[in-house]
Amino acid sequence: MCPAHVAEKIQEMKQALADPKNKVVRVVSTQLIEAGVDIDFPVVFRQEAGLDSILQAAGRCNREGKLPICTTYVFSLSAEHALPRGFITQCNNARLNMGDTHDWFSPEAMNNYFLQLYSRIQSFDKKDMKYYLYNMEELMLETAAQKFRLIDDDTVAVVVNWQDSLSLVEELKTDGPTYTLMKKLSQYSVNLRRHDFDEMKKDGIVDEIVGGLYVSFGQNQYNEDVGLLTDNQWLEETYII
């Protein structure tokens, strides 16, 4: 979902949680819910992960302190559905290696957790940025800028067809980019993994409007429940002439 759509759904959740007629409200979310979302649940279930992620999830449990002590449960799935290999598994292993004697909310526990995690990492400079930035013979600032990623994910932003997003696209085509306009458009964009983006571009689902800005015009390509669909809706249909 694009940010504007996410904000709308979060508001729906808040209204549902505040309505006394609703005895139970269940929300199934990705890790996005941990990123400072101001929402308050009476109980939280979090699949095993790193200590920092678990504490972020716990921050959605009795967030406003209006209830008695509430509980965040950390659970493990079966081996068939276990955590994927990679950094999230490394984070979980670091938490497990801390032992069970810590108050997870204490500064000592967090210090121990990051010691466990980062002691297994050989280098924090995999792209050798120090070579580009501290080479006294030749500073390669442009190369460093191209290689640096604060968050290293290979994604492409695509503006979706939702609410009045296409009117903003037309404004962009007519008047060109401005800070205010691009900020508005960012509320209607989603980040696609490179593989999904390449497939959608090949199928003509996304078009490049100006340099580096892509739009998915198809109204049926954006779903009110799940957001942007990455498969080709036209190819899935069978037509009889």
Secondary structure, DSSP 8 states (H G I E B T S, - for coil): --HHHHHHHHHHHHHHHH-TT-S-------GGGGTT----BSEEEEES--HHHHHHHHTTBSTT--SS--EEEEE---GGG---SSHHHHHHHHHHTT-S-S-TTSHHHHHHHHHHHHTT-S-S-TT-HHHHHS-SS---HHHHHHH--SS---EEEEE---TTHHHHHHHHHHH---HHHHHHHHTTEEEEEHHHHHHHHHTTSSEEEETTEEE---GGGEETTTEE--S-HHHH-----
